[in-house]
Structures are given as structure tokens and as C-alpha cells.
Amino acid sequence: MEPTTNDELPLPESNESKKETADELAGESTGELAGSQTSIYQNRKFVQVQFVDVSIKLPLVHPSILLKEIDYPHRELRIVTGVAEGVALGFAWRGVPTPRPLTHELFVDVLTRLGGQLEVVNITYARGSTYFADLIIVKDTQTHVISCRPSDALALALRQSIPVPIMVAEELFAL
């Protein structure tokens, strides 16, 4: 999927020359993406969560990502992921050093060297048992919305030197 830049998206008039902060993109008080930059964000509420763990619950063979809502009622969301993705998340979460950069470490390094910054991770919707996410990346005054798997988005967020807000669409807690 091609990355989308804010040149192709409708931006609010007051946003012409201003770089959005993570709080503005995450919707500091309402949990909504500022400016409803893509139709997927219109009229939807997002709540901030924290990454709690990635683990395997035997006898299942696939790792499960556990995210927990920061504010009351502290709901939890579990997302099943692949073994390789679970290992990458576990390494990132626990700060396990690797002899050579893993793909997520490489991406973070490239993003940093090119002057971009991961501002927000949004877990946007689910189709069956498959979840979808967006990376909100800011470079200079441009905001880029890049679709990805939640496991990749979380692995990138966990590898940032500055904490990145993780947002989940409200309706995903009802699944």
C-alpha cells in the first residue's frame, strides 16, 4: 500500500504551517485524530492504551499481544500475532539487544536519519480476527499515514527513544 501524505488529505485550515504534536494527533481530550485527516477517523473515538505484554498462553501456539486502556475502565484488548512478530515485540519490550539490527530497528534508524518521527500508532479496525493499524509519521510539516500490521506498529513504537502514544478505536473493545 502506498503511503499517504497530507498533500492528498484534507487538513483543517488552521493547520497550514504547523507541525502537529502527538497530543494533537491523538486528540488529547477526545481521543479523536485531529482534523479527521482520513475518512477512517471521521466520527470515531480512539482511546489511549499501554502495551502490557506479549505472551503465549499454552496450549495455543501463537503469541498474544495485550494492550490495556490507560484510563478507567481499563479495558483490555488481545491481538493474536505470528511467532516471529511476537518474538520481535518481546525483544523490543524487554530491551533485548540483538547482534545485528532487526527489521524494526533498521526502520527506526532510517526514519530517524531521514528526519521523520513516529508520532502516534492507531489500531483502527478489525476484519474477522485480522487487525489493522496506521503509523502517523511527521517529517517537517508533512503528516504521513501509513497502513501496517499492529504488531509492526507496536514493535516500532516500543523501539522509539521517546514514548509514542498507542491509540485504539473504541469499537474494537467490543469484539
C-alpha positions as CSV (number, residue, x, y, z in Angstrom):
1,M,0.0,0.0,0.0
2,E,1.3,3.4,-0.9
3,P,2.0,5.8,1.9
4,T,-0.4,8.7,2.1
5,T,0.8,12.3,2.7
6,N,-1.1,15.2,3.9
7,D,-0.8,16.7,0.4
8,E,-3.5,14.3,-0.6
9,L,-5.6,14.6,2.6
10,P,-7.9,17.4,3.7
11,L,-6.3,19.3,6.5
12,P,-8.0,21.9,8.7
13,E,-7.3,25.4,7.7
14,S,-5.6,26.2,11.0
15,N,-3.0,23.5,10.3
16,E,-1.4,25.1,7.2
17,S,2.1,25.6,8.5
18,K,2.0,24.0,11.9
19,K,3.6,20.7,12.9
20,E,1.1,18.6,14.9
21,T,2.2,17.2,18.2
22,A,1.4,13.6,19.4
23,D,-1.3,15.0,21.7
24,E,-3.0,16.9,18.8
25,L,-2.8,13.9,16.5
26,A,-4.1,11.6,19.2
27,G,-6.8,14.0,20.3
28,E,-5.7,15.0,23.8
29,S,-9.1,15.2,25.4
30,T,-11.4,13.4,22.9
31,G,-9.3,10.5,21.7
32,E,-10.0,11.5,18.0
33,L,-7.4,12.1,15.3
34,A,-7.1,15.9,14.9
35,G,-8.6,17.3,11.8
36,S,-10.2,13.9,10.8
37,Q,-7.3,13.6,8.3
38,T,-8.7,10.4,6.6
39,S,-12.2,9.1,6.3
40,I,-11.4,6.2,8.6
41,Y,-11.0,8.6,11.5
42,Q,-14.2,10.6,11.0
43,N,-16.8,10.3,13.8
44,R,-14.7,7.7,15.6
45,K,-13.3,7.8,19.1
46,F,-9.9,6.5,19.9
47,V,-8.6,5.7,23.4
48,Q,-5.1,5.5,24.6
49,V,-3.7,2.2,25.7
50,Q,-0.4,0.9,27.0
51,F,1.5,-2.1,25.8
52,V,1.3,-4.7,28.7
53,D,2.9,-7.9,27.3
54,V,3.3,-10.4,24.6
55,S,3.0,-14.0,25.6
56,I,1.9,-17.5,24.6
57,K,-0.9,-19.0,26.6
58,L,-0.5,-22.8,26.3
59,P,-1.8,-24.8,24.6
60,L,-2.1,-22.1,22.0
61,V,0.9,-21.8,19.7
62,H,0.6,-18.1,18.6
63,P,1.6,-15.2,20.8
64,S,-1.0,-12.8,22.1
65,I,-0.4,-9.0,22.4
66,L,-2.1,-7.5,25.5
67,L,-3.0,-3.8,25.4
68,K,-4.7,-2.1,28.3
69,E,-6.7,1.1,28.3
70,I,-4.8,3.8,30.3
71,D,-8.0,5.4,31.7
72,Y,-11.0,3.9,33.5
73,P,-12.5,1.4,32.9
74,H,-9.0,-0.1,32.0
75,R,-10.4,-2.4,29.3
76,E,-8.0,-4.9,27.7
77,L,-7.5,-5.8,24.1
78,R,-5.8,-9.0,23.0
79,I,-4.4,-9.4,19.4
80,V,-3.1,-12.7,18.3
81,T,0.1,-12.4,16.2
82,G,2.6,-14.7,14.4
83,V,5.5,-16.3,16.2
84,A,8.2,-14.1,14.5
85,E,6.2,-10.9,15.2
86,G,5.7,-12.0,18.8
87,V,9.5,-12.6,19.2
88,A,10.3,-9.1,17.7
89,L,7.8,-7.5,20.1
90,G,9.2,-9.4,23.1
91,F,12.8,-8.3,22.2
92,A,11.6,-4.6,21.8
93,W,9.5,-4.7,25.0
94,R,12.2,-6.2,27.2
95,G,15.1,-4.3,25.6
96,V,16.9,-7.4,24.5
97,P,20.0,-6.5,22.4
98,T,20.5,-8.2,19.1
99,P,23.9,-8.8,17.4
100,R,22.6,-7.1,14.2
101,P,19.7,-4.8,13.7
102,L,16.3,-6.4,13.3
103,T,14.0,-5.0,10.6
104,H,12.2,-2.8,13.1
105,E,15.4,-1.4,14.5
106,L,16.6,-0.7,10.9
107,F,13.3,1.1,10.1
108,V,13.6,3.2,13.3
109,D,17.2,4.1,12.3
110,V,16.3,5.0,8.7
111,L,13.3,7.1,9.9
112,T,15.4,9.0,12.4
113,R,18.2,9.6,9.9
114,L,15.7,10.9,7.3
115,G,14.3,13.3,9.9
116,G,10.9,11.6,10.4
117,Q,9.3,10.9,13.7
118,L,6.7,8.3,14.7
119,E,4.0,10.4,16.4
120,V,1.2,8.0,17.0
121,V,0.2,4.4,16.4
122,N,-3.5,3.9,15.7
123,I,-5.1,0.5,15.8
124,T,-8.0,1.3,13.5
125,Y,-10.3,-1.7,12.8
126,A,-10.6,-5.5,12.5
127,R,-11.9,-7.7,9.8
128,G,-12.5,-11.1,11.3
129,S,-9.5,-11.9,13.5
130,T,-7.2,-9.6,11.5
131,Y,-6.5,-6.2,13.0
132,F,-5.3,-3.1,11.0
133,A,-3.2,-0.2,12.2
134,D,-1.8,3.1,11.0
135,L,1.6,4.7,11.7
136,I,1.3,8.5,11.9
137,I,4.7,9.8,10.9
138,V,5.7,13.5,10.8
139,K,8.5,14.9,8.8
140,D,8.9,18.7,8.7
141,T,5.3,19.9,8.2
142,Q,4.0,16.8,6.4
143,T,2.0,14.1,8.1
144,H,2.2,10.6,6.6
145,V,-0.4,8.0,7.4
146,I,1.0,4.5,6.6
147,S,-1.1,1.4,6.9
148,C,0.5,-1.6,8.6
149,R,0.0,-4.6,10.9
150,P,-0.5,-3.8,14.6
151,S,2.5,-6.0,15.5
152,D,4.8,-3.9,13.3
153,A,3.4,-0.6,14.5
154,L,3.8,-1.7,18.2
155,A,7.4,-3.0,17.6
156,L,8.3,0.4,16.0
157,A,6.6,2.3,18.9
158,L,8.4,0.3,21.5
159,R,11.8,1.0,19.9
160,Q,11.4,4.8,20.0
161,S,13.5,6.7,22.4
162,I,10.5,8.9,23.3
163,P,7.2,7.1,24.2
164,V,4.8,7.0,21.3
165,P,1.0,7.1,22.1
166,I,-0.8,3.9,21.2
167,M,-4.5,4.6,20.3
168,V,-7.2,2.0,19.8
169,A,-10.6,2.6,18.1
170,E,-13.3,2.5,20.8
171,E,-15.4,-0.2,19.0
172,L,-12.5,-2.7,19.0
173,F,-13.0,-3.3,22.7
174,A,-16.5,-4.7,22.0
175,L,-15.1,-7.5,19.8
